[in-house]
Amino acid sequence: MKYHRPLLNTLMARLREPRKFIQVIAGPRQVGKTTVATEIEEQLSEIAAYHSADDTVNYGSAWVDQIWESLRIRMALGQMTEAILIIDEIQKVRDWSITVKKNWDRDTREKRGIKLLLLGSSRLLLMDGLSESLFGRYELSYAGHWTLAEMRGAFGFSPEQYQWFGGYPGAASLINDELRFKEYIRNAIIEPTLTRDILMTAKIDKPALLRQLFEVGTAYSAQIMSYNRMLGQLQDAGNTTTLARYLKLLEQAGLLSGLNKYSGRKIETKGTIPKFQIHNTALLSALMTKRFEEAISDRANWGSIFESSVGTHLVDQVSRYANSALYYWRENDAEADYVVTYGKQILGIEVKSGDESISEKNAAKFRAKFPKARLILVGRYGISYDVFMNTELPNLFAL
C-alpha cells in the first residue's frame, strides 16, 4: 500500500474549497513535494494541469502566461467551471511573483475558477516573491524532512536507523547498500543544493568557502563553535561576517543551522557563538566514512548523532509553527542542549543517549536563570526518544 504524507489530505481539502487562496508548498529538496503534487494531479486529473520549471533556468514570465492561458482555453472548450494549475519549482521562473499576481487577479476579476498550487525548494526565493507581490493571497504549507513516524510507517525504520539514515524517502531503499546511499545523498541533495539552489538565492563570492563551512558544520553538528575557530578549520580565506551570512543561507536551504545562545533578550541573542545543527542526519552520515554498524557500536560518538537527531525534529517543528524559535543555552559549566520558545512559553531540553540524567546543579542554574521555563530530559531516564520525536511542538510543553 502506498504511503501518503498528511500534507496530501490537507491540500486536497483546501483545493476542494471555493477558490480563495493560492496554495504554496515550500521545503527542502527530496522530501516529496513533487510526489504530493503529482498525487493531486492523479486524483483530480480531469481538472488539474501540472507543469514544472525544474528542467530549465531560462523560463520567464511568458512561460507562466502561456500555460495559464492554455488552461483558460481548456476550461472554455470543455465548459469547465473550475480547474487547478500546479507549477513546480516556481522560484526558477524569472519575475514569477509579478506574473502570478497578474494572472490570479485577472481570474478573480473575471470570476474564473482557476485554483493555483505552487511548489518550490528554495524557501528564501519563495518567500521573497510572496512578500513582494502576493500578500493576503496565499496559504503556505511547509513540507519538511520526514519524521520518525513517517519513515517507520512507510519503510519500517527503527529509531536507530532513523538517527543514522535520517528522513529522505528517496534514499530509504538504499540503506542496505551504504555506499550507494551516501552517493545518493551527496549527488541528489547536497551537490544541487550547494551548486544550484543557494547560488540562485544570493551572490556567493566564495563557493569553496560555502562548501567547506557546510562540511565542517556537518562534522561538528550538535557542537558549539565560534566563528574565529571556524576560520581556523577552513582553508579558504574569509571573515566572520561572510561565515554568518553563508550559514544563514545553508539554513534557508534546509541543510545546516547555526543556533544562537538563548538569553531571554533578543538584543543579546544575536551575534552569539553558534551551535551547529544539521537538518537531516542523512547529511551527517553521508559525509562520514563509518557505516551504520560501526557507528552505532561506538557509543562514545553515537551521542552526538543521537543529539543531532533530536535537533532535527526541533528544527522541523519551528519551521512548521509560527511564533517559535530554537536556541541552545550555556553558562559556565551549566547548559541546555536546546531551548525552544513558542509564544511566551520556554522549554529547555537536555539530551542524553546513555545512562545519564540531568544533574541537579545544572537544572537549578537553568531554572534560576529562567524561572518561567521548564527543563526536560530526552533519553533513558526522561522522555523516551520515540515519544519525543512523535510530539508536535505545541504539545512538547505538556510532556
C-alpha positions, 0 to 999 in steps of 0.5 A, a space after each residue: 500500500 502506498 504511503 501518503 504524507 498528511 500534507 496530501 489530505 490537507 491540500 486536497 481539502 483546501 483545493 476542494 474549497 471555493 477558490 480563495 487562496 493560492 496554495 504554496 508548498 515550500 521545503 527542502 529538496 527530496 522530501 516529496 513535494 513533487 510526489 504530493 503534487 503529482 498525487 493531486 494531479 492523479 486524483 483530480 486529473 480531469 481538472 488539474 494541469 501540472 507543469 514544472 520549471 525544474 528542467 530549465 533556468 531560462 523560463 520567464 514570465 511568458 512561460 507562466 502566461 502561456 500555460 495559464 492561458 492554455 488552461 483558460 482555453 481548456 476550461 472554455 472548450 470543455 465548459 469547465 467551471 473550475 480547474 487547478 494549475 500546479 507549477 513546480 519549482 516556481 522560484 526558477 521562473 524569472 519575475 514569477 511573483 509579478 506574473 502570478 499576481 497578474 494572472 490570479 487577479 485577472 481570474 478573480 476579476 473575471 470570476 474564473 475558477 482557476 485554483 493555483 498550487 505552487 511548489 518550490 525548494 528554495 524557501 528564501 526565493 519563495 518567500 521573497 516573491 510572496 512578500 513582494 507581490 502576493 500578500 493576503 493571497 496565499 496559504 503556505 504549507 511547509 513540507 519538511 524532512 520526514 519524521 520518525 513516524 513517517 519513515 517507520 510507517 512507510 519503510 519500517 525504520 527503527 529509531 536507530 536507523 532513523 538517527 543514522 539514515 535520517 528522513 529522505 524517502 528517496 534514499 530509504 531503499 538504499 540503506 542496505 547498500 551504504 555506499 550507494 546511499 551516501 552517493 545518493 545523498 551527496 549527488 541528489 541533495 547536497 551537490 544541487 543544493 550547494 551548486 544550484 539552489 543557494 547560488 540562485 538565492 544570493 551572490 556567493 563570492 566564495 563557493 569553496 568557502 560555502 562548501 567547506 563551512 557546510 562540511 565542517 558544520 556537518 562534522 561538528 553538528 550538535 557542537 558549539 563553535 565560534 566563528 574565529 575557530 571556524 576560520 581556523 578549520 577552513 582553508 579558504 580565506 574569509 571573515 566572520 561576517 561572510 561565515 554568518 551570512 553563508 550559514 544563514 543561507 545553508 539554513 534557508 536551504 534546509 541543510 545546516 543551522 547555526 543556533 544562537 545562545 538563548 538569553 531571554 533578550 533578543 538584543 543579546 541573542 544575536 551575534 552569539 557563538 553558534 551551535 551547529 545543527 544539521 537538518 537531516 542526519 542523512 547529511 551527517 552520515 553521508 559525509 562520514 566514512 563509518 557505516 551504520 554498524 560501526 557507528 552505532 557500536 561506538 557509543 562514545 560518538 553515537 551521542 552526538 548523532 543521537 543529539 543531532 537527531 533530536 535537533 532535527 525534529 526541533 528544527 522541523 517543528 519551528 519551521 512548521 509553527 509560527 511564533 517559535 524559535 530554537 536556541 541552545 543555552 550555556 553558562 559556565 559549566 551549566 547548559 541546555 542542549 536546546 531551548 525552544 520558545 513558542 509564544 511566551 512559553 520556554 522549554 529547555 531540553 537536555 539530551 542524553 543517549 546513555 545512562 545519564 540524567 540531568 544533574 541537579 546543579 545544572 537544572 537549578 542554574 537553568 531554572 534560576 536563570 529562567 524561572 518561567 521555563 521548564 527543563 526536560 530530559 530526552 533519553 533513558 531516564 526522561 522522555 523516551 526518544 520515540 515519544 519525543 520525536 512523535 510530539 508536535 511542538 505545541 504539545 512538547 510543553 505538556 510532556 
